Amino acid sequence: MKLIVNSQSHEVAAETLAALMIELDFEGGWLATALNGEVVPARERDRCRLTEGDRIEILSPMQGG
């Protein structure tokens, strides 16, 4: 299925957000995720189903000033 992940097009087999993160080698409990502009908590990623054309953001918090 074709998805947009962090503004880049990806063809993936994953059917859930958790599976997508594994497929694309995103690891770490500190990562934040959003599906079509809505935040998805880490505990819900394995139940979060993906569909063709979804837009996913996977972000790592950064310190700065």
N, C-alpha and C positions, 0 to 999 in steps of 0.2 A: 504494500500500500504506500502511496505517496503522502508524505507529511512535510511540514515546514518546521524545522527545529532550529531555534536560535537564528532565524531569518535565512536558513539555507535549506534547500530541497533535499529530501532523503527518501530513498525507496527502501522500505523496511518490512520485515515479517512480523514484528511485534504487534500484539493485539491489546496490550495494556501499557500504561505509563511505566510501571515497574520493569516490564520486559524490554521496553524501548531503551530505558536507561542502561540496562545490562548489554543490550545489542550494540549500543553506541559507546560503550565503555565509560559511562559516567558513574563514578563511585563516590560514596561519602554521605553520611547522614546530615551533613551541614548544607547540602544543596537545596535550593528552593526551586519549586516547579510551578508552572502555570499552564493550563490548557485553555486555549481560545480566550485568554485574558483573565481567567479565573484561577486563583491560587488553589493548588492541590496539595494538601498536607501529606507528609511522608507516609503516614499510616493508611492513607487511602489510595496510594499509587497502584497497588496490586488489584484494586477493584475498579480503577479508572480505565474504562474501555476507550480505545481510539478508533476513529473513523477517517476514511479518505479525506485528505485536505485539511485535517486539524493543524492548528498552529500551537507549537509547544515551545516554552521557554524553560531552560534549565540554567540556573544561575548560582554562582558561588559568591557568598558575601565577601566584601572587601573592606578593609579599614582605610581610612584616608582623612584628609582634612583640608 
